[in-house]
Amino acid sequence: MKIIFTKIRLYWPLIKSLQTGLLVATGLAGFMTVRCPIFNLPTMAGLFISLVASISGSTILNMWWDRDIDSKMGRTKNRPLAAGKIDPREAFWVGLVLSLLGIGLAVAMDALYGLIIFAGLFIDVVIYTIWLKRRVCWSIIWGGISGGMPILAGRILGLGSFDWVGIMLSLGILLWIPTHILTFNMRYFDDYKAAGVPTFASSYGFKITRITIAISSIFAAFAMGSAGLGIGMAWGFLRLLGVLSIGLVVLAVIMIFRPSERVNFGLFKYASVYMLSSMLLMVI
């Protein structure tokens, strides 16, 4: 039993629990914009398990591939794989098995839902992490597409097909990704430079990166607002979503004209709160 708990403690940082939790929350929210969870508990349980398994598996595989660059960054050098606390072969098989279990359960529940889950995992691990992350800063677009797959998958599982609302929800997350990631890239600029990972800040400079964040935030707010209208969100909740969106845009604009480490990190934290709050409003 002690060995099991030790393994769990080692693998917990590898699944990036906060990131995984946020992505799972978007998938559940996508489903609940169509179906009532009270009357669909078995489906909700399957959705939750398949998302947790597939997202955790893909994240472990990403960590397995990136263990060499993680060891060069002060922020990540103590991660279990980078620090040599976990055998890379073991981590690879754990990540692969979790991924296959998540995809297998998703396909068993619904073929189209399973296809979207597989697409998200493939884009994240193969296209974003293995192929593009170390080559071009524009790789974050593919990371954003992958990040938007859980909410689209949840919506499709509930609806049985694609619709424009699901696409707008997914697009909202894709456009939100730069706010979340690029602020992080600027905060840890030296780390990414030391690891040789190209970022917007290193490729185009901080000013262009801040402008990109502001523009992306505006379009993300528009996409989320449009999706809110599409699902028939009550006016009061829609106004609250609007206030949250204005806060996101205002912080992004302030960062252009009055850049500081405090504003940058504040926007990074607010971006996560904004997305989680948006998902709660969509569900309510």
C-alpha positions in Angstrom: 0.0 0.0 0.0 2.9 2.4 0.8 4.4 1.7 -2.6 1.1 2.6 -4.3 0.8 5.9 -2.4 4.4 6.7 -3.2 3.8 6.1 -6.9 0.6 8.3 -6.8 2.6 11.1 -5.2 5.3 10.8 -8.0 2.8 10.7 -10.8 0.5 13.5 -9.5 2.7 16.3 -10.8 3.0 14.5 -14.2 -0.7 14.9 -14.8 -0.7 18.6 -14.1 -3.8 18.3 -11.8 -5.0 21.9 -12.1 -4.7 21.9 -15.9 -6.3 18.5 -16.2 -9.1 19.5 -13.8 -9.9 22.6 -15.8 -10.0 20.6 -19.1 -12.2 17.9 -17.6 -14.5 20.7 -16.2 -14.9 22.1 -19.7 -15.9 18.7 -21.1 -18.5 18.2 -18.4 -19.8 21.7 -19.0 -20.1 21.0 -22.7 -22.3 18.0 -21.9 -24.4 19.8 -19.4 -25.2 22.6 -21.9 -27.3 19.9 -23.6 -28.2 17.3 -21.0 -29.3 17.4 -17.3 -26.6 15.6 -15.3 -29.2 14.4 -12.7 -30.9 12.2 -15.3 -27.7 11.1 -17.1 -25.5 10.1 -14.2 -24.1 6.9 -15.9 -23.1 8.9 -19.0 -21.7 11.7 -16.8 -19.6 9.1 -15.0 -18.3 7.6 -18.2 -17.6 11.1 -19.6 -15.6 12.0 -16.4 -13.6 8.8 -16.4 -12.8 8.9 -20.1 -11.7 12.5 -19.9 -9.6 12.1 -16.8 -7.9 9.0 -18.2 -7.2 10.4 -21.7 -6.1 13.9 -20.6 -3.9 12.5 -17.8 -2.4 9.9 -20.2 -1.6 12.5 -22.8 -0.1 14.8 -20.2 2.2 12.1 -18.9 3.3 11.3 -22.5 4.1 15.0 -23.0 6.1 15.0 -19.8 7.9 11.8 -21.0 8.9 13.4 -24.3 9.9 16.8 -22.7 11.9 15.4 -19.8 15.1 16.6 -21.4 14.1 20.2 -21.7 12.3 20.1 -18.4 15.6 19.3 -16.8 17.1 22.6 -18.2 14.4 24.9 -16.8 14.4 26.1 -13.2 10.6 25.9 -13.0 10.4 22.2 -14.1 13.8 20.6 -13.2 12.3 19.0 -10.1 9.5 17.2 -11.9 9.7 13.5 -11.3 10.8 12.5 -14.8 13.2 15.4 -15.2 14.8 14.7 -11.8 15.1 11.0 -12.6 12.7 9.9 -9.9 10.6 7.8 -12.3 11.8 5.4 -15.0 11.0 6.9 -18.4 9.9 3.6 -19.8 7.5 3.1 -16.9 6.1 6.6 -17.4 5.7 6.0 -21.2 3.6 2.8 -20.6 1.5 4.4 -17.8 0.7 7.4 -20.1 0.0 5.1 -23.1 -2.3 2.8 -21.1 -4.2 5.6 -19.6 -4.6 7.2 -23.0 -5.9 4.0 -24.6 -8.3 3.4 -21.7 -9.7 6.8 -22.0 -10.1 6.6 -25.8 -11.5 3.0 -25.6 -14.1 4.0 -23.1 -15.0 7.1 -25.1 -15.4 5.0 -28.3 -17.6 2.5 -26.4 -19.9 5.3 -25.3 -20.2 7.0 -28.6 -18.1 6.7 -31.8 -18.1 10.4 -32.7 -17.3 11.3 -29.1 -14.4 8.9 -29.1 -13.1 10.3 -32.4 -13.0 13.8 -30.9 -11.2 12.6 -27.8 -8.7 10.7 -30.0 -8.2 13.8 -32.2 -7.5 15.9 -29.2 -4.9 13.5 -27.8 -3.2 13.0 -31.1 -3.0 16.7 -31.8 -1.6 17.4 -28.3 1.0 14.7 -28.1 2.1 14.1 -31.7 1.5 17.4 -33.5 2.0 19.9 -30.7 4.5 18.3 -28.4 6.6 16.0 -30.5 6.5 17.8 -33.9 6.1 21.5 -33.4 6.8 22.7 -29.8 10.6 22.8 -30.2 10.4 24.2 -33.7 8.0 27.1 -33.9 6.2 29.4 -31.5 3.0 29.0 -33.5 2.7 25.5 -32.0 0.5 27.0 -29.3 -2.3 27.2 -31.9 -2.3 23.4 -32.1 -2.1 23.2 -28.3 -5.2 25.5 -28.2 -7.1 23.3 -30.7 -6.3 20.3 -28.5 -7.4 22.2 -25.4 -10.8 23.0 -27.1 -11.5 19.4 -27.8 -12.9 18.3 -24.4 -15.7 20.9 -24.4 -16.6 20.1 -28.0 -16.6 16.3 -27.2 -18.8 16.8 -24.2 -21.3 18.9 -26.3 -21.3 16.2 -29.1 -21.8 13.4 -26.6 -24.9 15.2 -25.3 -26.2 16.3 -28.6 -25.2 13.4 -30.8 -23.7 15.7 -33.5 -21.8 18.9 -34.2 -23.4 22.3 -33.9 -22.3 25.9 -34.1 -22.5 26.3 -30.3 -20.1 23.5 -29.7 -17.7 25.0 -32.3 -17.9 28.4 -30.7 -17.3 27.0 -27.2 -14.2 25.2 -28.6 -13.1 28.3 -30.4 -13.5 30.3 -27.2 -11.0 28.0 -25.5 -8.6 28.1 -28.5 -8.6 31.9 -28.4 -8.3 31.9 -24.6 -5.1 29.8 -24.7 -2.8 32.6 -25.7 -3.9 34.6 -22.7 -3.1 31.7 -20.5 0.1 30.5 -22.2 1.8 33.6 -23.5 1.6 35.4 -20.1 3.3 32.2 -18.7 5.9 32.3 -21.4 6.8 35.9 -20.6 7.0 35.2 -16.9 9.4 32.4 -17.4 11.1 33.8 -20.5 14.7 32.9 -19.3 13.6 29.3 -18.6 12.2 28.8 -22.1 15.3 30.4 -23.6 17.6 28.1 -21.7 15.7 25.1 -22.9 15.7 26.3 -26.5 11.9 26.3 -26.8 10.7 29.1 -29.1 8.0 31.4 -27.7 6.1 34.4 -29.1 8.2 36.6 -26.7 11.5 35.2 -28.0 10.4 35.3 -31.6 8.5 38.6 -31.9 9.3 40.5 -28.6 7.2 41.3 -25.6 5.2 44.2 -27.2 3.9 42.0 -30.0 3.1 39.2 -27.6 1.1 41.6 -25.4 -0.9 42.9 -28.4 -1.5 39.3 -29.5 -2.9 38.5 -26.0 -5.2 41.5 -26.1 -6.6 40.7 -29.5 -7.0 37.0 -28.6 -8.8 37.9 -25.4 -11.3 40.1 -27.2 -12.2 37.3 -29.7 -12.3 34.7 -26.9 -14.8 36.9 -25.0 -16.9 37.3 -28.2 -16.9 33.5 -28.8 -17.9 32.7 -25.2 -20.7 35.3 -25.3 -22.0 34.0 -28.6 -22.0 30.5 -27.2 -23.9 31.8 -24.2 -26.6 33.3 -26.4 -26.7 30.0 -28.4 -27.5 27.8 -25.4 -30.1 30.3 -24.2 -28.3 31.6 -21.2 -30.5 33.8 -19.0 -30.0 37.5 -19.3 -28.6 37.9 -15.8 -26.0 35.2 -16.3 -25.2 36.6 -19.7 -24.5 40.0 -18.2 -22.3 38.4 -15.5 -20.4 36.6 -18.3 -20.0 40.0 -20.0 -18.6 41.6 -16.9 -16.1 38.7 -16.6 -15.1 39.1 -20.2 -14.6 42.9 -19.8 -12.3 42.2 -16.9 -10.2 39.8 -19.1 -10.0 42.3 -22.0 -9.2 45.3 -19.7 -6.3 43.4 -18.0 -5.0 42.5 -21.4 -5.1 46.1 -22.6 -3.5 47.4 -19.4 -0.7 45.0 -20.0 0.0 46.7 -23.4 0.2 50.2 -22.0 1.4 49.6 -18.5 3.3 46.3 -18.6 4.6 44.9 -15.3 5.3 41.5 -13.8 2.3 42.0 -11.4 -0.2 42.7 -14.2 1.2 39.8 -16.3 0.9 37.3 -13.5 -2.5 38.7 -12.5 -3.8 38.2 -16.1 -2.4 34.7 -16.1 -4.3 33.8 -12.9 -7.5 35.7 -13.9 -7.6 33.8 -17.2 -8.0 30.5 -15.4 -10.7 32.0 -13.1 -12.4 33.5 -16.1 -12.6 30.1 -18.0 -13.8 28.2 -14.9 -16.4 30.8 -14.1 -17.6 30.8 -17.7 -18.1 27.0 -17.6 -20.1 27.3 -14.4 -22.3 30.0 -15.9 -22.9 27.9 -19.0 -24.0 25.0 -16.8 -26.2 27.0 -14.5 
